[in-house]
């Protein structure tokens, strides 16, 4: 893993500079909008997608092509080997280093991606807990495997992999068990891991609070395109992925000595492509399954990002010329405002005049 050298924490007395954050569902044009903003204000883009950090995972993640990356500096793309574990804590550490390097060059940092957990880890911070332990996780996984839940009546699959572990968490940390759904195996294992390693409940560590992002003034932009149009774009994107070489990309990854154990191959599209190459499902079924799963993922993303505070929502796609005009004008008014010393001193190139912004999505919309 190519990690930047550790530096001292950002000093609280340093003047705040703007940090533009672009959120929204997959296929909403976040990357295209980020490029437009970066070219207007001499910006640099920081990836916030949990799969795009991995080398070799390009087609299935919709990673920005190399020729477009040459237009604007990008950070945290292709920085992790496929076999390596990369956690939200790892992401926060590397993103902080990237932001500081951008600040030193007096460029505008632009954070873009759809992984809400990574965004929250960076902006809000993480609790101070023990590092991930593969041995403890393996032991907990073996325990769960020895006590499987009854198979689902329709699919025949184990539909509740955390069924045994959740009661164990209830005994060790009742407060955490109340907050974690019995089917959320990943969070259950992390909570138990912390209890075993820290010798105290994870809920006690939560109660100590977190250290959020300092010395940056966050300007959040949200893309909220029409649901039907987004679904059509998702369907077409998936078809293009499979037609454009996704199976070949996955074939190369599976050919590695550790190919069957690569965690990123469980991501959307890659999981279905693996099933095709293993002869488990036909290509047509893989495309339909990926389309349906991606539409559901987009819905979950909107539910997550709706909880983000102070997001300025725009009703359209990031590569739509009208939406791009609205965002650039609105952002120009924010960057010209006397928010901080660097901005007031002409830290960035002056953009075009002020504008309006389109209201945020509400729970009455059809995303629910």
N, C-alpha and C positions, 0 to 999 in steps of 0.2 A: 504494500500500500504506500502510495506517495503522499505522505503527510507533511504538512508545513511544520517547521520548527516551532516549538512552544515559545510563546512570548508572555510577558507580564500581562495581567488583566488590564482591560481598558480603564484608564484612570477616570474617576468620577468628575474631576474638575475639568476634563477636556470639553471644549464646546461641542454641542450637538450638531450633527450634520444630517441631512435628509437621507432616509432609506425608503425607496419605493418598493412596495410589495404588491405583486399581482397574483390574485387568487381567482378560482373559478373551476368549473368541471373540466374533465378531460375533453379535448377536441374543441375547446372554446376559443382558441387563438391566442393563448397567453404568450407563447414564445414570439409570435409575430408582433404583438403589441410591445413586448419588451425590447425587441430589436429597434422598433420605431422610436421608443423613448430613449434608448441608449444612443442612437445616432443623433437625435436632436440635442441631447444634453451631455455629450461626451461620457456616457455611462459604461458600466461594466456589469455583466449579468452573472448572478449567483444562482445555480441550480438548486431547486428544492423538491426534487423528485427522488424517491428512494431507490428506484431501479436504474435511473440514468447515471447514477454514480459509478456503475459497474462497466468495466471494459468488455466489449464484445456484445453488449445488449443495446443494439442500435435501432433496428427496424421495428421491433415490437414495442419499443418505448416512445417512438416518435421523436427520437433525439434530433436536435437541430443539426442539419448536414454540415460537413466540414467547411464547405465554401461560405456558408452563412456565418459560421463561427469566426471566420477570418475577418468579417466586417466589424465585429465587436468582440472584445475579450470576454471569455466565459470561464467560470470557476465551478469546481466540483462536478465536472463531467469527466467520465473515464478516469477516475482517480482511485478506484478500488478494484482489486482482482476478483474474479467471480467466486473463488472459493473462500474469500474472507468475509467474516462477519462485520457488518457496519451498522451500529446502533444509532438511535436518536442522540445519545450522548456523544458519539463520535461525530455525527453530523454537526452538532452544535459547536464543538471545539473547532472543527475545520472551517465552518461558516464564519465564526468569529475572527479567525485568522484571515480569511479572505476579505471580510469587511474592513478590517484594519489596514490591510495592504491597499485596498481601493481608496480608503480615506487618505492614506499617505500620498497617493498620487493625485489627490484632489479631483477624483472622478465621482460620478453619481452612482452609488450601488443600487442595483435593481434585482430584487429577489423574486424568482418566478418558479412556479411548480405547483403540483396538486397534492403533495403529501402533507396533510394537515398536522400530523404529529410532529414532523420535522419543523414546521413553521412555529408551532407552539413551543417546542423545545428551545428554539432560538430566541423567540420574543419574550416568553414567560419564564423560561428556565426549567431545569429538572431538579428533583429532590436529590439530596446528597446521599446516595445509596451505594452499596457494594457493586463492583463490576460484575458483568455477566460471567457465569461459570458454566462452561459446557458440560463438565462432569456432573454437576448438580442437576442441570436440566435433563441430561440423559437419564439420570436415576429417576427423576420424577416422571419422565416419559415412559420408562419401563414399568413403573408402578401403575400408571394409568392403563398401560397395555394389558397388565395382568388382571385388571378389573374393568373390562369393557362394559359399556352400556348396551342394552338390547338393541338390535339392528332396527333401522327405520322400516316400517311396514311396507312402504312403497319402493324405496331404493335399495333396501337391504344393507345400507351402510350404517356405520356407527355414527349416529347423528349428534351424540352428546359426549365428545371425547373428554370433557372436563368433569363428567358426572361424579367420578370418585374423588378427584382432586379438590373440587369445590367444598365438599363437607370437611375435608382435611383443613382447608383454609379457614372455614368457619370456626374450627376448634383453635387454630393458632392465632387468627386475627379476625374476629367477628366484624369489626368495623370495615375492613377491606372487603370481606366477603359480601357485605351488603351493597358495596359500590360496584362490584365486578359481577357480570352476568355469568351464570353457571356454564354457559357454552363458550365463553371467551377463554379458550385454553391458554393462549399466549399470555394474557394478563394474569391468569391464575398461577401459571408457572413462575412468572416474574415475582409475584407477591410471595409465593412460597420460597423461592430462591432467596429473596431478601430476608425473610424470617429466619432461614437456616444460616445464612452467612453473617448477617448483622446481629443475630441473636436478639432481635427485637422486631415488633410488628412493622410492616411497611406503612401502616396508617400513622404510626408515631413519627416516622420520617417525613411523611406528607405534612404533618402538622407543623413542622419546623419552617415551612415556607420555602420559597425559591428565590433565586437572584435572576431578575430579568435582564433584557438587553439594555445596556447603558450607552450614553453618548451618541445615540442616534434618534432622530425624530421620524417615526414611522408614518408613511403616507400610504394608505391601503386602497388599492383599486380592485374592484370585483367585476367579473364578467358574468352576466346572467342572460344568456341567449334564450330565444324561444325554445321550449322543450321539444316540440316536434322537429324543428330544424336541427337541433342538436342531435337528436336520435338519428336523423338521416345522415348527418355528418359522421357520427360514430360508425354507423353501418358501412358507409363508404370507406372510411379510414381502415376498418378491419379488413375489408375486401382487398384494399390496396396493399396492406401489410402482407397478407398471405400471397398475393400475386407478385409482390415485389421482392420475395426472397426470404421470408421469415422461416420457412422450413429449412432452407439451406443454412441460415444463421444458427438455428437450433441444432442442426445436424453437426455442425462444427463444435458446438459446445458439448454435445453429448459424446463426441469422439474423444474428449479429454479423459485421462485416466480417472479423474474424479467427477466426470460428467453427470453421473446418476445422483450425485450428492449436492449439486449446486443449488443453493437456496433460491437465487433469483429465477430459476427455471419454474418456480411455483407461481410466478407473476402472471397476470392476465395475458392471454395470447400465447405465452411461452408454455404454459401448462397444457393448453389445447394442442399446440404444435407437437409437443412431446408425445401426446396420446396418438396423434396421427402417425408419427414416425415409429411408434411402438406397435402399430397395427391395432390399436384399441378402438378407434373411431375413424370413419371416413372424413376426408377433407371438408366436405359440405357440412357435416355436423359440427366440425371444429369451428368453422366460420360462424355458423349460427350461434353456437354456444358462446363464443368469444363476444359476439355482438350483444347478446342478451346480458352477459356478465358485465360488460363494459357500460352498458346503459344503467344497470343497477349501481355500479361503482360511481358513475356520474351523479346519480341521485344521492348517494351517501356523501359524496364530496360537498354537494350543495347544503345538505343538512349540517355538516361540520362547519363549513365556512359561514353559514348564517349565524353561528354563535360567536364569530369573531367580532370584536367591538370596532367601531369607527371605520367600517369598510364603505367606500363610496362606490355604489353599484352602477354599472352601465348595461343597459338592456340590449345586448348584441354580442357579436363575435369580435375578437381583437384584431382580426385582419380586415374587418369591414371599414372602408374609408371614412364613413360618417362617424362610426364609433371611435376610430382612431383620432379623428379631428376633435371630437368632444373631449376625449381623454387628454390629448396634448394641450388643448386650451385650458381645461380645468387644472391640470397639473402645472401648467405655466403660471397660473395665478397663485398656486401654493408655493412654488419655488421662488417666486418674486417677493412673497410676503416676508416680513422681518421676523422669521421664526428663530433664527440662530445667527451667530456672528458670521460663519462662513458664507451663508446664503446672502446676508445683507452686504457682504463685501464683494459680491459678484463671483461667488465660488463656481457657478456654472454659467454657461452661455445663456443669454436672455432669450426666452421663447416668445411665442405669440400671445395675444391678449386673452383676457379672462373668458369664463364660460359657465355653462350649467352642468349639472350632473343628474343622471337618471336615478330614481329612487331604488332603494334596496328591495329584494324579493321578500315576500311575507309568507307566513305559514298557510295562507289561504290559497297559494298558488299550487299548481298541479304536481309540483315536485314531491309532495307528501304522499 
